[in-house]
Amino acid sequence: MHLNALEQQRGHVLLIAGDVAVRRRTVQLAPSANLAALAMVPASALLGSGLPSDTVCLDGARDPNTVLTRLRTAAATPGPLLVYLSGRLTVDRRGRRLHLALAGTTAASVRYTSLPWEWLGTELRARPAGMTTVLLDLAADKEAWPLLQEYGSLPAPPSVEVYGVICPPAFAPAVGAAVSGYTRHWIDQLRRGPGRPGNVQLHALAVSAAALPPGTVVLPTARELGMRSGPQQEPHLPHQPQHPVPVPASEPAAGADLVPDPAPVSGPGPVPDPETGGPVSVSGGDPRPYIHELATAGRHVEAATLAQAWEEYVLQSCGYASLEATGWVEIRADLARMAGDFPLAARLWIGAGQARLARQGADAPEVHAAAAGALYCWAQVRDRALALEFGPGLLALLGAVPLADPRHLLLAEQRLQALRTADRPRALQR
């Protein structure tokens, strides 16, 4: 009976093209072109599953009940499901509800000729967690944009993973019938092979390469990513301390702020192209400017998640011991510093410095930069247990690098000694 259940399980891909988005007589988004491009991708690649599957394309639909019927059929699929929506996001002025405009939808006919966004959640809510992905490539019109800004996101059941972008109405490039950047880069990443990246990674790569206009809403939002991610498991770095010192947590000893802020650190080398292995330029898909923009805007969780997705990709492509992988550890370390997570930043900088020291030597400027970052972040750690844990690794790194100011090593040694002394029982200190 178990074998029969497996044989009956199927996947499903539902591709829906809504109304074209036009701004100032210029095509902003061409859903039909997106749909045609995605329809050429094997369903197994879209779903990340080898199960037999069905693909349904709805292009030019005018009746929301027709779309609803297809959506219900897709939701009843026992296997993995991908629902792709592309088109214009609009609003019912009377009910103040978001809708996907269908072919022929006008401002006066939204209630009767478009798909209410809440219908999507209603039909997919009962599906098991981890089996449903909704992929969006939308443009909001001027009526929907204020409501979308008020929501901050698009409502969706917690069991559904939602990825995508919603461009603001002010953005109106002459794209004609071209496939939009986000969808095109999602497809490009699927075709690169040999293995299929996970959805979070695909999303990160597509967002990074799509040259999205300012103000674009990227889903999931930082808050949703934080709720989904949970505790992050950091990669094991060479020679990194693995066993915490069993000491109580409290304020550090005096002298913690004596270490100056390190000089600005230049970024790591170019990101390798996933297909050729060669470096890619910013215009060719370097995600670092976008990740930095997220961090400077205070979207720290989203920036860290995208950086971690890229790091995982580089680990698979270039290897654990590669300098490219170490460069992404450094990026994550600096993101942690920007977010005020100094323990994580110190740990990552120490590990990156040790990895670079083993491969590049003590005189390499990247090693000096990592040591400076590690020293600064460790000096900001207020938890005595963590400061004690990271201290020996930091001193080993600093001792192997010819520092511009030898007093920094002395100050670090004095602080570590003060922390150790403060932790000893009073009877032993007499």
C-alpha positions, 0 to 999 in steps of 0.5 A, a space after each residue: 500500500 505504501 508503494 501504491 501511495 508513492 506511485 500515485 504521488 505527483 507534482 504540479 506546476 501552475 503558471 499564471 500570467 495576469 494583465 500586462 503592467 503599463 506605466 506612461 504608455 510603456 510596458 513595465 512587465 510582460 507576464 506572457 513572456 515570463 510564462 513562455 520562458 518558464 514553460 520551457 524549463 522542465 517541471 522537475 527543475 522547477 519543483 526540485 523533484 523527480 516525481 512525475 508532474 503536470 504543468 498548466 499555463 494560464 495566459 490571457 485568462 479573463 475569468 477569476 473563477 477559471 483561475 480559481 478552478 485551476 488553483 484548487 486542482 493544483 492545491 489538491 496535488 499530493 506532491 510538491 507544488 509550484 505556483 508562479 504569478 506574474 503581472 500587475 498587482 492592483 486593488 479593489 477601491 471599494 473593499 481595499 483588497 489586493 488583486 492580481 489583475 487579469 487580462 482586460 481588468 480595469 480600475 472599475 472592474 477589479 472586483 469582477 475581473 481579477 483574482 483576489 489575493 486572499 483566494 490564493 491563501 485560502 486554497 493553499 492553506 491546507 497543504 502540508 508544510 514544505 510542499 508548496 512554493 509561490 513564486 512572484 514577479 509582479 509590478 504594483 500599480 499606483 492604487 496598490 502601491 500604498 496598500 502594499 507599503 502599509 502591509 509591508 508584505 503579501 499575506 500568505 499561509 505559514 506553510 507556503 514559501 513565498 519568493 519574489 519581487 514587486 516593482 513600484 509603479 514609478 519604474 517603467 523601463 521599455 522592456 517590450 516583450 522581454 523576460 523580466 530580470 528576476 524571472 530570467 535570472 531564476 531560470 538561468 540559475 536552474 539551467 547552470 546545473 549540475 545540481 539544483 540550488 535550494 529555493 532560498 539560494 535561487 532567490 538570492 542569486 536572482 535578486 542579486 543579478 536582476 538590477 531591481 529598481 529602488 524601492 522594489 519589495 523583495 519577498 520574503 521580507 527581513 522579518 519573515 526570513 528571521 521567523 523562517 530561519 531560526 538559529 543559524 548553524 555556522 560552518 566550522 572554520 579551520 582551527 576555530 575554538 570548538 569548546 566554550 570555556 565554562 565561565 559565568 557571563 558578565 561584564 568584561 574587565 576594564 580595557 575592553 574599549 582600548 582597541 581602536 576601530 580598524 581601518 576600512 577593509 577592502 572587500 574580497 576578490 570577485 565572486 566566481 561565475 557559477 558557469 565558467 568559474 571566472 569572475 563576474 562584474 557587478 553588472 553581471 550579478 555580483 550580489 555584494 552591492 545589494 547585500 550591503 544596501 540591505 544592511 545599511 538600510 537596517 534589513 540585517 536578517 535579510 542581508 545575512 540570509 542572502 550572504 549565507 546563501 551565496 556562501 553555501 553556493 561558493 562552498 559547493 562551487 569552489 570548495 571549503 578551503 577556497 579563498 572565495 569561500 573565506 571571502 564570504 565568511 568575511 562578508 558575513 563577519 562584517 554584516 554581523 558587525 553592522 548588526 551589532 552582533 559582535 560575538 558572531 563577528 569576532 568568531 567569523 573574523 578569527 576563523 577567516 584570518 586563520 584560514 587566510 593565514 594558512 593559505 596566504 602567509 602573515 604578510 598578506 594584506 587580507 590577513 592583516 585586515 582580518 586580524 584587525 576586524 577580529 581584534 576590534 569585534 572581540 574588544 566589543 564582546 561584553 559577555 565574559 564567557 564568549 570573550 574568554 572563548 574567543 581570546 586564545 584564537 585571537 591571540 594566536 592570530 595576532 601573534 602570527 601577524 606583524 601588527 602595525 601597532 604591537 601595543 594591540 597584541 599587548 592590550 589583548 593579552 592584558 584583557 584576556 588575563 584580566 578576564 581569567 583573573 576575574 573568573 577565578 575563585 577568590 580563595 585562589 587569588 589570595 
